[in-house]
Amino acid sequence: MKFFKTAWTNIRRSPYQALAAIIIITQTFFVVSLFTLVIAGSSEIITYFEQSPQVTAFFKAGVTQGEINSLKNEISQTGKVAKIHEVDQSEAFARFKQFNKNQPDMLELVSPDILPSSLEVSTQKIDDLYSVADIMKKNSNVQQVVFYQDLVAKLISWTNFLHKFGIGLIIVLALDSIFIMLIIISIKISQKREDIEIMRLIGASKWYIRWPFVLEGIIYGVVGAIIGWIISLGVLFYATPFLSQILQGIPILPVSPLFLLAMLGFELVFAVLLGVFSSYLAVLRYLK
């Protein structure tokens, strides 16, 4: 408790230095939180598509019901189909209206007769999508085939890129945080050099002198981590209505409170380690 009181006194006596350290650390943990949410969300989307294998065939204009039924029968005979759903122009228009309900100008430009009918096919295994997609592509009445596996591959590619980019950015910001805290705590140690020398002369141990500065670094780290986490939650809640409209049918929102708390716990551990490492480097120069 005594060490904590001394650390708090050091912070109050130089509020601008403390504020600078907290701002830098807040930026670091805001980025950590943001990339954690993005990567976790991307992983959930990938899992959703992998667990719901589906391929969709969009028909050309003027296709007859008999031609649609012919393709349905051909696909069903493969024995690989879990479910087939035919989407006629009326249903396609209803989906279009639901998706663009906040854009009335778009609704005025579209009518049911210009939207294509489609066939949505779910397979029992994700590997069966390839053979079903090949049957659809060979049909002369099919204009386009949308394959979820292609989407999954792109999502994996983007997730890997974000993962690498996020780690690189976090490392840079973490080093920046360490550098700033190292400078600030070094300045404070330099200002207290005479007091430290007196404490050493009267027999104070090295760790007795080090602990207030180490605790100061931990306080900077913990406060910065909590503020960064709170800001990221604000961004998430603000963006949730927009994301919910885009991710219709994909159950990743709202984010589980347990996940958010676990993320905070991980960041607090990281913040403590960051604060201890930075402050220990600073005191090591003076208290070898």
Secondary structure, DSSP 4 states (H G I P E B T S, - for coil): -HHHHHHHHHHHHSHHHHHHHHHHHHHHHHHHHHHHHHHHHHHHHHHHHHHS-EEEEEEPTT--HHHHHHHHHHHHTTS-EEEEEEE-HHHHHHHHHHHTTT-HHHHHH--GGGSPPEEEEEESSGGGHHHHHHHHHH-TTEEEEEEHHHHHHHHHHHHHHHHHHHHHHHHHHHHHHHHHHHHHHHHHHHHTHHHHHHHHHTT--HHHHHHHHHHHHHHHHHHHHHHHHHHHHHHHHHHHHHHHHHTTT----SPPHHHHHHHHHHHHHHHHHHHHHHHHHHHHTT--
